[in-house]
Each structure stands twice: as structure tokens, then as C-alpha cells.
Amino acid sequence: GLLKTFSSKSGYGFILCDELRNQYGRDVYVHAAELPRTVCCGAELKFTIRNNAKGQPQAHDVSVVDTRQSDSNSVEALLDGLCSFEECNSGETCEDTQTIRVVTWNILAPAYATCAAFPDADPAALRWSRRSAQIKEVLGQVGADIVCLQEVETAVEPEELGLSLTKFGRLTSQRPGSRSDSCMVFWRLERFRLLRERLISYEDYLPPPPSSDNPDSCAADQRYRTGDCALIVELVNTSPHAAQHEKLVVATTHLAWGDKNEDVRIWQVTRLLHELAAFQCTNAIFCGDLNCVPTGEVYALLASHFQSAYDGTEDTLATTSNANSKGGVGFVETIDYCWVYKGGLDLCRRLKLPIKETLRTLLGGPPAPAAIPTLVSSGKWPSDHLPVGVDVSWPSGLMQ
């Protein structure tokens, strides 16, 4: 059967097995002690059955079936047209100019890829070995020089994602608390060398906990403890024909989620911009899963310093879709971004994003007003987010 749900906090989960569901009318209970520590939802399990005192099935002698070979075929199911680049509307011409490709992507950590979070998903579509094969294929197709990832399981082997440490440098910013995922930045060693880095956990910048006799103040403090982090790297171009001082700074982050947390995101972005300013480099890129819509205050704040690769079109595009959000009304918006500092690097091309109704068609969804299907639930895409990317070139004149 397939591991349908599992909570390490509760200490148990349930296995989906059609044969036993027909026999018992329920899924099979499995205790945490029976499962390997690193098991994820969607994993195919082999087990024996014993009934509890109520005659309900419980799994014992559980082992994980190795499905990596069959899961490697899942790349054939990937949606078409989501890994191509198009010209930006920036007015810049980059013909015959060496460019740098930067891609950012929330790849959905296994800990969050559950049937509870995505009830419309086939559990097999959430299996990590299946999704990692698809992620590797997508990253291979986009061919980025700098890869910024959010929600990466910290223990993941880079080779699983096609980012071998013999070819890529890597830095990791671990999310605080009990979370097992991180933000990571990879860069091609043949093109760049790391000069400086800054790892940021936003919670480190909170004031001391408020007095416990002020409940409102305590509640406000907890709102800012979202477990989010960021990472800044300064890289120098090591290509044979690179001019002296060809440096760039890349900041990537995962910001607080939720409609009511725009003030938290503003605080996080302000903090990250302060840290970014310390690098004193105008060749700067700010990217990641910002969890903000184009009409929000976070977007307006960033637009005062940076130019979005998709400037003026984000409200028609989508980087995520979830048919279960907002009570079934669904959520399909642009919340992932790639920003380039104004007056710095030149924008050339961008990863082509689908307009919302095109995404509906790609996912085989019903016509409006029905919700656009959940991206990851289709089994045709490995995450609930699409990657966002940009090709930039060094500006003419003196490099800073």
C-alpha cells in the first residue's frame, strides 16, 4: 500500500491499500515505531496485518519498497512548455552578450507533501523518489548557472536534484525550530567563486519576548515566529574572459505564508534589504517564495528598489495553484519572484510562466468558475510551485 498520511507529532499514520479497504472499510493504521525515520507520504510499503481489539487493521513488519527505477519514468508525464525562456520587455538587447541564468524554485519539502495538505492528490504523486526525479529533469532543462531553492529537505543529496557538488558550490540556510527544510543556493563552479555569504533566520532579529502578563503582546510576538529564513551570497565571475570586479549578489528567501501576514512579510523583507545593503553591490538579485501577490505592500516595497522580471504581467500569470484553498474556491496567483536591482544587471530573458487559464488547460481542469486544479496533485508536476528565472548580463561601464 501507499503511506497516505503520517504525523511525527501524533506518532502514527495510515496506509492506503485498496484490497484491505474493501475488506475492512478503512485505511490501515501504522504506528511511527514501525516506519523508517525518513519515510514520506506516498511511499510504497510492504507490511503484515494484525487486528486490534476492535478488529481494525494495523500494520506491522513494515518495509519501504524501492520504487526509484519506476519513478524515474515519471519525467515523461511532466507538463510541456514550462521550461522555456522568452525575451523580457525591459528594452535591453543582450544579443552576443554573455548572460547569467538565475532560477528560483520552491520544490515542496517531503514533510509538507501530504494527503492532508493536498487531499485531491494521488498519494503516489507525492512520493519523494517520484518528485525528485521530475525536479532533476526540470532543473536540467532550465540549465541555470545559479539555482536558488526553498523548502529543500536539509538532508537531501544534491545529486538527487542533478546538482552534483563536483559541478556546483552550495550554501544552506536551515529554517529554525523543528523544521527539517532549508533555503539553498547552488552556483556553477566553472563560472563563479564564493566571496561572502550571510545566513539569516528572521527570528534572530525579534526583540526579547514580551511580558507574559500581556496576552496581546505575546500573541503578536508569536505571529512573527514563522520559521522562515534567507540566504545571501556574493559571487565573483571566474570565466576566462571576465572583466575584473564582475561580482553579483543573490538573496533568496521564504517569507511568511497567509493573507493576514503581510505586515510580517514587510518586516522580513525590510530586514533582508538591510542585510543586502551591507554588501554594497548594485549587481543584486532578490528572489524566492515571497508568498505575496502583485497588489500587496511587499510587492510595492520591492518595486521601489528592484525591477521584476515579469514587471506588469504578474497579475495575469501563476506560479502556484491549489484548488483546496479558500474553502474550495481555490488559489492561483504569482507569489514567487525574481527581482533585479535597478541600475545594476541588465534583464535579458525570463522563464516563461503560464497565464492562469493556460494552467487550467495544462492541468486538464474543468471550465471556470471551477477552481484551477492543484499543481502538484496532477502527478505532472513535482511541486505546488513553478520555477521562476531570469537571464541577466553584466552592465556596461565600471562594475560595482
N, C-alpha and C positions, 0 to 999 in steps of 0.2 A: 504494500500500500504506500500512499504518499503522506508525509507529515503535513497535516493541514494547518494546525495551529500549535504553537508552543510558547509558553511564558516561563522564562527562568525565574521570574519573581514568584509566580504561583507554584512553580515546581512540577508542572505537568503539561501535557498537550493531548492532541487527538490525531489519529491516523485515519485517513480516508481509504477505505477498501470496499469496493462495490459488492463483492461477494459476501463479506461479513455484514455490510449494511442491509443487504437483502435478508440475511438470516436474523439479525438482531434488531434492525430498525434504528441503528445508531452508529456513530463513529466509534473507533476503538480508543479507549483511554490508554495513555502511556505516561509513566512516571519519569521524571527527569533523570533519576538514577539509571534508567535503562537506556538512555540516549548518550551518544558521544558528545563531548562538551562543545564541539564546533558544528554540530548539526544545524541545518537551516530548513525553514519551511520549503516544501516542495521536494525534499529529499525522498528518494525511493528506499523503503525499508523492508527488511525481511524479519519476520518475528513469529513467535508461537503465541497461542491464545490460552488464557486461563480465565474462568469466570469468577467474579467476586461474589460476595454473599447474596447480592441481589440478582445474580445471573447475568450481569453485564460483562462484556468482553474487556479484558485488559491485556496489553501486550507485554511479553517477556522475551528474554534472549534476543534482544533487538540488535540488528546489524545494518549498516548502510550499504546499499548496492552501488557499485561503481558504475555510474552512467556517463562518464566523461566521453567515451567514444561515441555513443549515440547522440549525446548532447552537442557534440561538435558539428553535427549536421543541421543544428538549429539556425546556422548562419544563412542557410538557403531560404529561411522564412522571413528574413529581415525586410522591412519596408524599403521600397525603392525611392531614390531621389532625395534622401536626407543627408547625403554626404558630399554634395557638390557645392561649389563656390560660385558666387556671382559678383559682378562689379558693384562697388559702393557708389552711392550718389554724392560723394564728397567733392567731386570736381578734380580730384587728384589723378594724375596719369602715372602709372607705375610700369609702363612698358619698358623692357630692357633694364629693369631695376631689380636688384636682389631683394627679396622680401622675406619676412619672418612670419611664420604661421603660428598663431596662438589660439588654442581651443580650450574652452572650459566646459565641464560637464558634471552634473550630479548623477552618479551612477547607481544610486539607491543601494545602501548597505544591506547585506543579508538580514541584519537584525530588524530592519523596517519592512522587508519584503514578506509580509504575512497575509494570510487569507482574512485576518481580522481587519487589516488596513485596506485590503483590496478584495472585498467579498465577491466581486464579479470575475475574479481571476481563476483560471485553472491552476491548481497548486503546482503542476509541473512547469508552468510558465515562470514561476517564481524561484525555481531551483537555481542555486548559485552556479553550478557547473554549466548549466544551460545558458544563463545570462552572461557569465564571464566569457564564454566562447563568442557570444554576439558582441559584447563590449570590445573584445580584442579585434574582431573583424571591423567594427566601426572605426576604432582608433587607427587601425591600419589603413583604412580607406581615406580618412581625412589627412593623414600624414603630417601631423603638427610637429613643429620644432620645439614648442613649449606647450606642455599639457598640464592644465590645472583641473584637479578633480576634487569633488566634495562627496561626502558620505562614502569614503573608501574604508573598508574594514582594515584596521591598522595592521593586522597580521597577514594581509593578502600578499602573495608572492607577485612582484611586478611582472614576472614572466607570464602569469595568467592573463595579464592585460596586454601583452605584447610590448611591454616597456622594460626590456631587459636592462639591468644595471651595468652591463658591458657597453651599452649604447647610450643610456640616459643617466644623468645625475638625478638625485631625488632629495627632497626635503619634506618632512611630515610635521603637521601641527595637530596634535591629539586634542579631541574635544574633551572638556573637563568632566569630572564626576565619573559615573559608572558607564558612560558611553564607550563603545568599542570602535568607533569610526573616527576618521580624521579628514582634514584637508591636506592635499598633497600637490606638489609642483614637480614636474619632470622636465628636463631640458636635454637636448641632444648634445652629447659631449664633443662631437666633432665641430660644433658651431659655437658653443658657449662655455664659459668658465664662471663659476660662482665667486662673487666678490664679498657680498654681505647678505645676511638674512635676518629676519625678525619673526619670531613665533608669538602669536597673540591669542590669549584667552580673555575674552571680554570681561569675564567675571573678576579677573585680577584687578580691574580698574574701578570696581564698585567701592563706595565708601564703606566704613565699618558698619556691621549690622545695626539696625535701629534698635531703640529700646523696646523690649518685649512688652511693655505696658501700653504700647501704641499699636493696636492691631492694624490700622490702616497703613501705617508706615511700614510695618512688617510685610504686608501684602504687596505693597508697591515694590519693596526690595526684591521679593521673590519673582516678580514679573520680569526682572532684568537678569535673573539666573536661568538663562535659556540653554546653556550648554553649547554655545556657539564659539567659533574660533576663526582665526585668519592667519595668513602666511604672506610675507613679503620677501622677495628675492631680488637681488641686484646682480645682473649678469653682464659679462663683457663678451663682445663678439670676438671669437678666436679664428674666424675664417682667414685663409691665407691673404686675401686681398682687402681685409677690413682696415678701415682708417683708424688711427689712434683715437681713443676716447669713445668708441662706439659702444655705449652702455645703455642698458634699459632696465627698468624696474617693473616687476609684475607683482600685483597684490591680488590674492584670491581669498574668498571668504564664503561662509554660510551664515546668513543672517536669520534672525528670529522669524518664526512662522506665525501666521494668524492675522486676520483682518484687524484685530484690536491692538496689534503690537507695532503699529507704525512709529510710535514715539520711541519704542525700544530700538527699532532699526535705525532711526535717526541718530540716537545716541551711539550705536555701534559704528555706523558709518563715520560719524564725526571723530570718533576715537581712531578709526583706521586711517582716515585722511590725515590726522595729526601725526601718526606714526609714519605714514608715507612721505609727508613733507620733510621729515628728518633726513631722507635720502638725498634731497636737493637735486633731483633729476627730473627734467621735463619729458624725457622719453619714458613715459609711465603708462601702464595699462592696469585697469581696475576691473576685475571680473569675478563671476561666481554666481551662486544661487542666492539672489538677494531677496527673494520672497516678496517683492514689491511690484505693483502694477504701474504702467506708464503714467497714470494720472495721479500718482501718490507723491507725497512730500520727499521721499527718498530719491525718487527719480529727479525731481526738480533740484534737489541739493546737488546731486552728481552732475546734472546737466549744466550747472553754473561753473564747473571746473573741467568737465570732460565732454567729449562727443561720443555718443553711442554709435556703434557700427550699424545699427538699424534705425538711426535717428528719424523720427517722424512716421515710422511704419509699425512700431511695436504693437499698437492697439489693434491692428488687424491680424497680427501673427500669433503664434502659440509656441511656447517651449514646454508646456505641460498640459495634461488633461486628466481629469478624474471625474468620472460620471457619478461617483458616490457622494461628492462634496455638496454642501449646502442643501442637505436633505433630499438628495436625488436630482436637484436642479442641474448639478454639475458645475465644474470649474475648468475653464480653458483660457489661459492667458499667457502673456510673456512675463516671466518672473526671473529669468536668467539673462545676464547681460555681459557684454564686453565693451568697456569704455576706454577711449584713448584720450590722454591729456591734451587739451587744446594748445596748439603751438608746439607740439612735440612731434611724435612719429606721424607719418603720412598714412592715411587709410587708403587701402587699395581694393581689397576684395573681402567678402564676408561669406560665411557658411549660410547657404540658402535655407530659410525657415519657411514652413508651410503657413498659408493663411488658414484661419480656423476651419472653414468649410472644406478646404482641401484635406485637412487632417481627418475630418469626419469621413470623407470618401476613402482615404487610405486605410482607415481602420474598419471600413465596412459598416459604418454606423447608420442608424435609422435617420430619416429626414428630420429637420427642425420642425417643431420645437423640442424634440427629444434631445437628451444630453449627448454630447460627443463622447464616444467610448473612452475608457481609461487606457492610456497609452501602454502601460506595462501588461495589462490584463490580456491583451490580444495574443501574447506569445510571439508577436512580430517585432517587438522592441524590448530591450533588456532593462529599461529604467522608466520611471514615471516622468523623466525629463528628457528633452532633446539637447544635444550639444550645441554650443554657440561658439563661433570662431571668427577670426579676422586675419587677413594678410596685411601687414604693415611694412613700410620701408623707412630707412633712415632719412631724416630730413636733410635738405641741402644746407650747406654752411657749417658753422662750428658746432660740434656735438657737445652736449652738456651731460 
